[in-house]
C-alpha cells in the first residue's frame, strides 16, 4: 500500500472513530442527572464530545468532494440517530421552555389564543385548576405567548397526539415534544445534503450538523422548537439553489415558489428564517416572490384569528422578550455599556432602548448591503444570522444551532471562530447553578472572556490572512 493510500486509510478510520468520544460524552451527560447538580461533569463530558466533533469536521474537510464515491452517509446518519436517542433518554434539565409549549398547545386546542393573556391572568383560572402541575412548571407566567402561529400549531399537534394516546401531558409531554423536535433536527440532513451536493462539497461535511453534540442536546434533550424553523429555512434554501441551477423557466418558478412558501412557514416558527429576504428582493420576479411570501404568511397566520381573543396580544409577549430580556451575550454588552452615560442624563433606562435601536440599525445595514451586492440566499442567510448572534442581547445556547448548518459551506479559517463558539456554548448554562440556588441569574466574571477572546482571535487570524493574501506566497 502506497503512502497516500495509508494516509487515506488512517483518515478514514479516524473519521469513523471520532464518533466514539461524541457518543461517550453525550452518554455521560444523559446519565449524570440535572446540570445544576453536577455542572463540572456535564461540561467535561460535553468538552469530550465537542473535541470529537471538531476532529470529525476537520477530517470531513480534508477528504474533499472526491470522496463522493465513499461518502459514509449511512455512518453519519446512524451516528446522528444514536446521538438523538442518547440525548432523548437524558434528564439534564437545561431549559423549562417545553412546559410553555405544552401549556400553549392546550390553549390552542381549546380554542383560546395563547397571545391574548398571560398564564397567570384571571381568564386562565380554569386552565390553571385543570393543569396545576403543568402551570407550576411554567417560566415567566406573567408574560403571554411569544412564539408565532406555526410554532403554536406544531405544539398543539403534539399535545393532540398525546391526548389521543391518553398520556398525561405534564408527565409525558416533554418526551413527546423532544421526539417531535428531535425528528426535525434529523430532517435537516436532507436539505443540507442537497446543498452540499449542488455546491460540489464533500457529503461528509454533513457531520457539521449531524454529529454536533449541541444539536441533540437542545432538540432531543430539551425539545426546543428551533429545529423545525432550521429545517424549513434549509429546505427553502435548497429549493432556491435548485431553481438557480435549472434552465427550465417553468421549473424555476415552481421551485422558487415552493422555497418562498417554506420561508414563510419558517418565519411563523421563529422569525429568523426571514433572514433570506434580502436575496429574494433582487432580480427578476422579485415583486412576485415578495407577494407570495406575504400571501404565505397571511394564509398560515390568519386562521388563528378564529381563536378566542382574536389578534389581541399577538406581539405583546414577543415585545416583552425583545425589549426587556437579556442573557449572556457576545457584543451587545459592549454596545449598551458604551451608552450607559445616557442613564445619568435621561430618566428611565435609555441606554437599553438605544442599544437595541443601534443593533437593529446595524442588522438593517447588513441586510441592505447583502441586497445591494446581490449576495446569494445561502450566504445572505448566514451573514444575517451571524450578525444577529453577535449582536443579540439574548444568546441562549440553542440560538447558536441556527448557524451550525452554514459552517459546512465556510472555508476552514472562517468557520474556526464559530466552531469555537459552538464548542463553548454549554458554558452559557453555568448561571443555572446560581439561579437554582435562588441567587438570581449570576454570570461569572470568567465566562465572557473565556468564550469571546478566543473567538475574536480566530476571527482576526482569518481576516488578517484574507487581507494579506495578495502578498503571501
Backbone torsions as a table, in degrees:
resi	resn	phi	psi	omega
1	UNK	NA	128.3	-178.9
2	UNK	-69.4	164.0	-178.6
3	UNK	-61.0	-45.5	177.0
4	UNK	-58.8	-36.1	178.9
5	UNK	-67.7	-38.0	178.5
6	UNK	-65.8	-41.5	178.5
7	UNK	-63.6	-41.6	179.8
8	UNK	-63.9	-41.7	179.3
9	UNK	-65.9	-38.6	177.7
10	UNK	-63.3	-45.1	178.8
11	UNK	-63.3	-37.2	178.4
12	UNK	-62.7	-45.5	178.7
13	UNK	-64.8	-43.0	178.8
14	UNK	-62.3	-39.3	-179.8
15	UNK	-60.4	-45.3	-178.2
16	UNK	-70.0	-39.9	-178.2
17	UNK	-75.8	-15.9	178.0
18	UNK	-65.1	-17.2	176.0
19	UNK	-67.8	-27.5	-173.8
20	UNK	-61.1	-51.8	179.2
21	UNK	-62.5	-28.8	177.1
22	UNK	-66.8	-45.9	178.4
23	UNK	-62.0	-45.3	-177.9
24	UNK	-65.9	-41.3	179.5
25	UNK	-63.2	-45.4	-179.2
26	UNK	-69.7	-33.4	176.4
27	UNK	-64.7	-40.3	177.6
28	UNK	-62.2	-38.3	176.5
29	UNK	-63.7	-43.4	-175.2
30	UNK	-66.1	-30.9	-177.6
31	UNK	-96.7	1.7	-175.6
32	UNK	-94.5	1.2	177.8
33	UNK	76.9	-163.1	-177.3
34	UNK	-61.3	144.5	-178.5
35	UNK	-58.1	-42.1	-173.1
36	UNK	-66.3	-19.7	179.7
37	UNK	-83.6	-31.5	-177.9
38	UNK	-141.5	63.1	-175.1
39	UNK	-63.5	-37.0	-177.9
40	UNK	-66.7	-40.3	178.2
41	UNK	-63.1	-45.1	179.3
42	UNK	-59.6	-48.3	-175.9
43	UNK	-68.3	-37.5	177.2
44	UNK	-64.5	-41.6	179.0
45	UNK	-65.2	-41.3	179.2
46	UNK	-69.9	-29.4	174.6
47	UNK	-65.6	-43.8	175.9
48	UNK	-58.7	-46.7	179.0
49	UNK	-62.8	-39.7	-179.3
50	UNK	-65.3	-38.4	178.1
51	UNK	-64.8	-41.3	175.8
52	UNK	-60.8	-40.6	178.5
53	UNK	-64.0	-44.5	179.3
54	UNK	-61.7	-38.9	177.3
55	UNK	-63.3	-43.7	179.6
56	UNK	-62.2	-41.3	179.8
57	UNK	-65.0	-43.7	179.8
58	UNK	-62.5	-42.1	179.3
59	UNK	-69.1	-35.5	176.8
60	UNK	-64.3	-38.1	177.6
61	UNK	-66.8	-34.8	-175.2
62	UNK	-73.0	-21.0	-176.8
63	UNK	-74.5	-36.9	-178.9
64	UNK	75.7	174.6	-176.7
65	UNK	-68.3	-17.1	-178.5
66	UNK	-67.9	-13.1	179.3
67	UNK	-82.2	9.0	-178.5
68	UNK	-57.7	-26.2	178.5
69	UNK	-68.9	-22.2	178.2
70	UNK	-135.1	68.3	-171.2
71	UNK	-76.8	-11.0	-179.3
72	UNK	58.5	34.0	-178.4
73	UNK	-61.0	-43.1	-178.9
74	UNK	-61.0	-41.5	178.9
75	UNK	-64.9	-41.3	-179.6
76	UNK	-64.5	-46.8	-178.8
77	UNK	-67.4	-41.2	178.8
78	UNK	-62.2	-40.8	177.1
79	UNK	-63.5	-42.4	178.8
80	UNK	-62.3	-42.7	179.6
81	UNK	-64.8	-41.5	178.7
82	UNK	-62.3	-41.5	178.6
83	UNK	-63.6	-40.3	178.5
84	UNK	-62.8	-43.6	-178.6
85	UNK	-65.3	-40.0	178.6
86	UNK	-63.7	-46.0	-179.7
87	UNK	-65.1	-37.8	-180.0
88	UNK	-62.8	-32.4	-179.5
89	UNK	-81.7	-4.3	-178.3
90	UNK	-88.1	178.7	-179.2
91	UNK	-147.6	56.3	-176.5
92	UNK	-72.4	-21.5	178.9
93	UNK	52.5	53.4	179.8
94	UNK	-83.5	-19.0	-177.4
95	UNK	-153.9	148.3	175.5
96	UNK	-111.3	17.3	179.7
97	UNK	-60.7	-30.1	-175.4
98	UNK	-60.9	-31.3	179.0
99	UNK	-67.8	-34.1	174.7
100	UNK	-65.0	-41.3	177.6
101	UNK	-57.0	-45.3	-176.7
102	UNK	-67.5	-43.6	179.0
103	UNK	-58.5	-49.0	-177.6
104	UNK	-70.7	-31.7	174.5
105	UNK	-62.0	-40.4	176.1
106	UNK	-62.2	-43.4	-179.4
107	UNK	-60.5	-44.9	-179.4
108	UNK	-62.3	-43.4	178.8
109	UNK	-62.1	-29.9	179.7
110	UNK	-88.2	4.6	177.6
111	UNK	82.2	15.8	179.8
112	UNK	-101.6	142.4	175.2
113	UNK	-78.7	124.2	178.0
114	UNK	-74.9	-11.4	-179.8
115	UNK	-90.1	-21.1	-171.0
116	UNK	-69.4	-31.5	-177.1
117	UNK	-152.1	150.6	178.1
118	UNK	-72.3	159.5	179.8
119	UNK	-57.6	-29.7	-179.1
120	UNK	-89.5	7.6	179.8
121	UNK	-69.9	151.9	179.6
122	UNK	-56.3	-31.9	-178.2
123	UNK	-66.2	-16.2	-179.8
124	UNK	-103.5	19.5	-179.9
125	UNK	-58.2	-43.7	-179.1
126	UNK	-63.4	-40.3	179.1
127	UNK	-65.4	-38.3	178.6
128	UNK	-65.5	-39.2	179.2
129	UNK	-70.9	-31.6	-180.0
130	UNK	-74.3	-34.7	-176.8
131	UNK	-130.8	64.3	-176.3
132	UNK	-65.2	-36.0	-179.1
133	UNK	-65.8	-42.8	178.8
134	UNK	-66.1	-44.0	179.7
135	UNK	-60.5	-37.5	-179.5
136	UNK	-65.7	-18.2	-179.8
137	UNK	-96.4	-3.0	-175.9
138	UNK	-70.6	141.2	170.2
139	UNK	-90.5	145.6	176.7
140	UNK	48.1	60.1	-177.7
141	UNK	-66.2	-10.6	178.6
142	UNK	-88.3	1.8	-178.5
143	UNK	-113.7	132.6	179.0
144	UNK	-76.5	178.5	-173.6
145	UNK	-60.5	140.8	176.7
146	UNK	-110.0	-17.7	-174.8
147	UNK	-80.4	142.2	-178.6
148	UNK	-70.1	-174.8	-166.2
149	UNK	-67.9	-45.4	-177.1
150	UNK	-68.1	-33.0	174.3
151	UNK	-61.1	-42.3	178.8
152	UNK	-65.4	-39.0	178.3
153	UNK	-63.7	-41.1	178.9
154	UNK	-63.8	-44.8	179.3
155	UNK	-63.5	-40.2	178.2
156	UNK	-63.6	-37.1	179.0
157	UNK	-63.8	-41.3	178.6
158	UNK	-65.9	-42.6	178.5
159	UNK	-62.7	-40.4	177.9
160	UNK	-62.3	-40.6	178.2
161	UNK	-63.9	-38.7	177.3
162	UNK	-63.5	-40.5	179.8
163	UNK	-67.1	-36.4	176.7
164	UNK	-63.0	-33.1	178.8
165	UNK	-86.4	3.5	179.8
166	UNK	58.5	38.6	-179.4
167	UNK	-98.9	144.6	176.8
168	UNK	-73.5	117.6	-174.3
169	UNK	-66.6	-31.8	179.4
170	UNK	-65.9	-36.3	-177.9
171	UNK	-89.8	-45.1	-173.1
172	UNK	-101.2	-10.1	-178.5
173	UNK	-59.9	-46.7	179.1
174	UNK	-57.6	-40.7	178.0
175	UNK	-65.7	-39.5	177.7
176	UNK	-64.5	-42.9	177.3
177	UNK	-63.3	-38.7	-179.6
178	UNK	-65.2	-38.6	175.9
179	UNK	-62.6	-44.6	-176.6
180	UNK	-64.3	-51.7	-176.7
181	UNK	-78.0	-24.0	170.6
182	UNK	-65.7	-37.2	176.8
183	UNK	-59.4	-44.4	-177.7
184	UNK	-69.0	-28.9	176.0
185	UNK	-68.4	-34.5	173.3
186	UNK	-68.5	-37.3	-178.4
187	UNK	-64.0	-22.4	178.1
188	UNK	-57.8	-27.2	-178.7
189	UNK	-62.6	-26.4	-179.3
190	UNK	-66.5	-59.0	178.4
191	UNK	-66.8	-31.2	178.5
192	UNK	-63.3	-43.0	177.1
193	UNK	-62.5	-40.0	177.6
194	UNK	-63.5	-41.3	179.2
195	UNK	-66.5	-40.8	177.7
196	UNK	-61.9	-42.2	-179.9
197	UNK	-63.5	-44.5	-178.3
198	UNK	-69.4	-25.5	178.1
199	UNK	-87.8	-1.2	-179.6
200	UNK	71.0	27.9	-179.0
201	UNK	-102.0	160.1	-179.2
202	UNK	-62.9	131.7	176.9
203	UNK	-63.2	-17.4	178.6
204	UNK	-68.1	-17.7	178.2
205	UNK	-65.9	-8.9	173.8
206	UNK	-61.1	-17.6	178.2
207	UNK	-65.2	-19.4	176.0
208	UNK	-53.2	-40.5	176.7
209	UNK	-94.7	-46.2	-169.0
210	UNK	-62.4	-38.1	-174.9
211	UNK	-108.0	7.0	178.1
212	UNK	-68.5	121.4	-176.6
213	UNK	-64.4	-23.7	179.4
214	UNK	-67.0	-29.5	-176.5
215	UNK	-66.2	-56.7	177.4
216	UNK	-65.8	-32.0	179.6
217	UNK	-59.8	-41.6	-174.4
218	UNK	-87.2	-27.7	-174.1
219	UNK	-103.5	-57.9	176.6
220	UNK	-75.0	-22.0	179.4
221	UNK	-90.3	-52.0	-175.8
222	UNK	-105.0	-5.6	174.1
223	UNK	61.6	40.3	175.9
224	UNK	-75.0	141.1	-174.3
225	UNK	-77.7	-5.4	-177.5
226	UNK	-58.5	-28.0	-177.5
227	UNK	-60.1	-36.4	177.9
228	UNK	-66.0	-42.5	177.8
229	UNK	-64.5	-40.3	179.1
230	UNK	-65.0	-42.3	177.5
231	UNK	-59.2	-47.3	-178.2
232	UNK	-64.0	-38.6	177.4
233	UNK	-64.1	-49.0	-177.8
234	UNK	-66.6	-37.0	177.2
235	UNK	-64.9	-39.7	177.4
236	UNK	-63.9	-44.3	179.8
237	UNK	-64.4	-36.1	177.4
238	UNK	-62.6	-44.6	179.3
239	UNK	-66.5	-40.9	179.1
240	UNK	-65.2	-36.2	177.1
241	UNK	-68.1	-39.7	176.5
242	UNK	-62.5	-39.7	179.4
243	UNK	-62.6	-37.4	-179.0
244	UNK	-64.8	-31.9	-177.8
245	UNK	-97.5	12.8	-177.9
246	UNK	-104.3	126.5	-180.0
247	UNK	-77.4	-22.8	-176.4
248	UNK	-74.4	117.7	-177.8
249	UNK	-60.4	-42.6	179.2
250	UNK	-64.7	-40.7	179.0
251	UNK	-65.0	-37.2	177.3
252	UNK	-59.2	-46.8	-179.4
253	UNK	-60.8	-41.3	-179.4
254	UNK	-67.7	-43.9	-179.4
255	UNK	-65.9	-43.6	178.0
256	UNK	-62.2	-42.9	179.7
257	UNK	-60.8	-44.7	178.9
258	UNK	-64.5	-39.5	178.5
259	UNK	-63.9	-41.7	179.1
260	UNK	-64.6	-40.8	179.3
261	UNK	-66.2	-36.1	175.7
262	UNK	-66.5	-36.5	175.2
263	UNK	-63.1	-40.8	177.3
264	UNK	-60.9	-43.8	178.5
265	UNK	-63.1	-43.3	178.6
266	UNK	-62.4	-36.9	179.0
267	UNK	-66.6	-18.3	177.0
268	UNK	-99.6	7.9	165.5
269	UNK	-96.8	-52.5	167.8
270	UNK	-146.5	157.8	-173.1
271	UNK	-79.5	-7.7	-175.7
272	UNK	-62.6	-33.8	177.6
273	UNK	-58.9	-19.8	177.9
274	UNK	-70.9	0.7	175.3
275	UNK	-62.7	-19.5	178.5
276	UNK	-80.7	-5.0	-173.4
277	UNK	-56.8	-43.7	-179.0
278	UNK	-55.5	-34.8	-179.6
279	UNK	-71.3	-24.0	179.7
280	UNK	-78.9	-17.3	-173.7
281	UNK	-94.8	16.4	177.1
282	UNK	-119.2	155.9	173.4
283	UNK	80.5	-172.3	179.5
284	UNK	-65.0	148.3	177.5
285	UNK	63.8	21.1	178.5
286	UNK	-61.0	-41.9	178.6
287	UNK	-63.6	-39.6	178.4
288	UNK	-64.0	-41.8	179.8
289	UNK	-64.0	-42.8	179.0
290	UNK	-64.0	-43.4	178.9
291	UNK	-62.0	-41.6	179.3
292	UNK	-66.2	-37.1	177.8
293	UNK	-62.2	-45.2	179.8
294	UNK	-64.0	-42.5	178.2
295	UNK	-62.3	-40.8	178.5
296	UNK	-63.3	-43.5	177.9
297	UNK	-61.4	-43.6	-178.9
298	UNK	-66.9	-42.5	-177.7
299	UNK	-62.7	-34.8	-179.0
300	UNK	-83.7	-29.3	-174.7
301	UNK	-90.9	-36.9	-171.9
302	UNK	-62.2	-33.2	177.3
303	UNK	-57.2	-23.5	-179.9
304	UNK	-74.2	-9.4	172.2
305	UNK	-65.7	-21.1	-179.0
306	UNK	-75.2	-14.2	177.4
307	UNK	-68.7	150.4	176.7
308	UNK	-63.5	125.7	-173.7
309	UNK	112.7	-19.7	175.8
310	UNK	55.2	-138.1	-177.3
311	UNK	-83.4	1.1	-176.7
312	UNK	-59.0	128.8	174.4
313	UNK	76.7	12.3	-177.4
314	UNK	-57.5	-31.1	-179.0
315	UNK	-110.9	1.5	-173.9
316	UNK	-66.2	-51.5	-178.7
317	UNK	-64.5	-42.8	178.5
318	UNK	-63.8	-40.1	178.3
319	UNK	-63.4	-41.9	176.8
320	UNK	-58.3	-44.4	-179.0
321	UNK	-67.0	-46.4	-173.5
322	UNK	-70.5	-33.8	-171.7
323	UNK	-95.7	-18.1	-171.7
324	UNK	-124.1	-26.3	-171.7
325	UNK	-88.0	145.8	173.3
326	UNK	-141.1	152.2	175.6
327	UNK	-144.1	-177.5	173.0
328	UNK	-48.7	130.0	-178.4
329	UNK	-140.4	173.2	-173.9
330	UNK	-94.2	-68.4	-174.0
331	UNK	-108.3	-17.5	-175.4
332	UNK	-60.6	-33.9	-179.5
333	UNK	-62.1	-31.0	177.2
334	UNK	-72.5	-38.7	178.2
335	UNK	-63.1	-52.4	-178.2
336	UNK	-67.8	-36.4	178.6
337	UNK	-61.6	-37.7	177.9
338	UNK	-68.7	-19.4	-179.4
339	UNK	-98.5	0.7	-176.2
340	UNK	-57.5	-32.4	176.9
341	UNK	-56.2	-22.6	177.9
342	UNK	-62.6	-30.8	-178.5
343	UNK	-66.6	-26.1	178.4
344	UNK	-82.2	-17.1	-177.1
345	UNK	-98.0	-42.1	-175.0
346	UNK	-110.8	158.3	179.5
347	UNK	-76.5	157.9	-179.9
348	UNK	79.2	-148.9	179.0
349	UNK	-124.9	68.9	-177.4
350	UNK	-65.0	-25.1	179.5
351	UNK	-61.6	-38.3	179.4
352	UNK	-64.0	-46.9	180.0
353	UNK	-67.6	-43.6	-178.7
354	UNK	-64.9	-36.0	177.9
355	UNK	-62.1	-42.0	179.0
356	UNK	-68.9	-34.9	176.8
357	UNK	-64.8	-45.1	-179.9
358	UNK	-63.0	-41.5	178.2
359	UNK	-62.8	-42.9	179.0
360	UNK	-62.1	-41.1	179.0
361	UNK	-66.1	-38.1	178.4
362	UNK	-63.8	-43.4	178.9
363	UNK	-67.6	-37.0	176.6
364	UNK	-64.2	-40.5	177.7
365	UNK	-63.1	-39.6	177.7
366	UNK	-63.9	-40.9	179.1
367	UNK	-65.1	-42.9	179.2
368	UNK	-64.7	-40.1	177.9
369	UNK	-62.0	-42.8	177.4
370	UNK	-63.2	-38.4	179.4
371	UNK	-66.3	-45.0	-177.5
372	UNK	-67.4	-34.7	-178.7
373	UNK	-82.2	-8.1	-179.8
374	UNK	68.5	36.5	-178.6
375	UNK	-68.4	142.2	-178.2
376	UNK	-64.7	158.0	-177.1
377	UNK	-56.3	-41.3	-178.5
378	UNK	-63.2	-47.2	-178.7
379	UNK	-70.0	-36.4	176.5
380	UNK	-61.2	-46.5	-179.9
381	UNK	-61.1	-44.4	-179.3
382	UNK	-62.6	-43.1	-178.1
383	UNK	-65.0	-44.5	-178.2
384	UNK	-71.5	-36.6	175.5
385	UNK	-64.4	-42.1	178.1
386	UNK	-62.2	-43.8	177.9
387	UNK	-61.0	-42.2	179.6
388	UNK	-63.0	-45.4	-178.1
389	UNK	-65.3	-35.9	179.7
390	UNK	-70.9	-35.1	-170.8
391	UNK	-104.2	-10.1	-175.1
392	UNK	-64.1	139.0	174.2
393	UNK	-67.9	-20.4	-177.5
394	UNK	-124.7	118.8	179.9
395	UNK	-130.0	82.0	172.8
396	UNK	-73.1	152.1	-177.0
397	UNK	-55.1	-36.8	-177.2
398	UNK	-70.9	-17.5	174.8
399	UNK	-62.5	-33.1	-177.4
400	UNK	-67.3	-17.4	178.6
401	UNK	-64.6	-21.6	-179.7
402	UNK	-64.1	-30.2	-176.6
403	UNK	-88.5	-15.7	-171.6
404	UNK	-59.1	-47.7	-177.9
405	UNK	-59.9	-30.1	-176.2
406	UNK	-74.8	-17.6	179.8
407	UNK	-67.3	-21.5	177.6
408	UNK	-66.0	-20.6	-174.9
409	UNK	-102.7	-4.6	-179.1
410	UNK	-89.5	147.1	169.8
411	UNK	-59.2	155.2	-173.1
412	UNK	-55.5	-43.6	-176.7
413	UNK	-65.0	-39.1	-179.5
414	UNK	-76.0	-25.4	177.7
415	UNK	-79.3	-22.4	-171.4
416	UNK	-57.3	-46.4	178.9
417	UNK	-60.8	-35.6	-179.5
418	UNK	-73.6	-34.9	174.8
419	UNK	-62.2	-40.5	176.1
420	UNK	-61.6	-43.4	-178.9
421	UNK	-63.2	-42.0	178.1
422	UNK	-64.9	-41.0	178.2
423	UNK	-59.3	-38.6	-177.1
424	UNK	-86.0	-7.9	-173.4
425	UNK	-52.2	-41.0	-179.9
426	UNK	-60.1	-21.8	177.4
427	UNK	-60.9	-26.3	-180.0
428	UNK	-67.4	-9.5	175.9
429	UNK	-85.6	-7.0	-176.7
430	UNK	-55.3	-41.6	179.1
431	UNK	-60.6	-13.3	175.0
432	UNK	-57.7	-30.3	-177.7
433	UNK	-65.4	-46.9	178.5
434	UNK	-68.9	-35.3	178.6
435	UNK	-64.0	-42.9	179.5
436	UNK	-66.5	-28.0	179.2
437	UNK	-83.4	2.0	178.8
438	UNK	81.1	16.2	-178.0
439	UNK	-98.9	5.2	-178.4
440	UNK	86.8	-179.7	-178.1
441	UNK	-87.6	92.6	-173.9
442	UNK	-105.8	112.9	179.1
443	UNK	-87.4	121.4	-179.4
444	UNK	-66.3	152.7	-175.1
445	UNK	-64.0	-27.0	-175.9
446	UNK	-79.6	-16.2	-169.0
447	UNK	-65.3	-52.6	-174.7
448	UNK	-62.6	-51.4	-179.9
449	UNK	-63.9	-32.3	179.0
450	UNK	-61.3	-37.7	-177.5
451	UNK	-86.5	-47.2	-166.2
452	UNK	-82.9	-37.6	-175.6
453	UNK	-64.9	-46.3	173.8
454	UNK	-63.5	-36.9	176.1
455	UNK	-57.0	-46.8	179.9
456	UNK	-64.4	-38.2	179.6
457	UNK	-65.7	-43.7	177.1
458	UNK	-62.6	-42.0	179.9
459	UNK	-62.9	-44.9	-178.8
460	UNK	-64.9	-40.6	179.9
461	UNK	-61.8	-41.5	179.8
462	UNK	-66.9	-44.9	-178.6
463	UNK	-68.9	-38.0	-178.8
464	UNK	-62.5	-42.9	178.8
465	UNK	-65.1	-34.9	178.1
466	UNK	-63.1	-45.8	-178.3
467	UNK	-67.1	-32.2	-177.9
468	UNK	-90.1	-1.5	-175.3
469	UNK	-51.7	-41.1	-177.8
470	UNK	-62.8	-23.0	-176.3
471	UNK	-110.6	-2.8	178.8
472	UNK	-80.3	149.3	178.3
473	UNK	-69.0	NA	NA
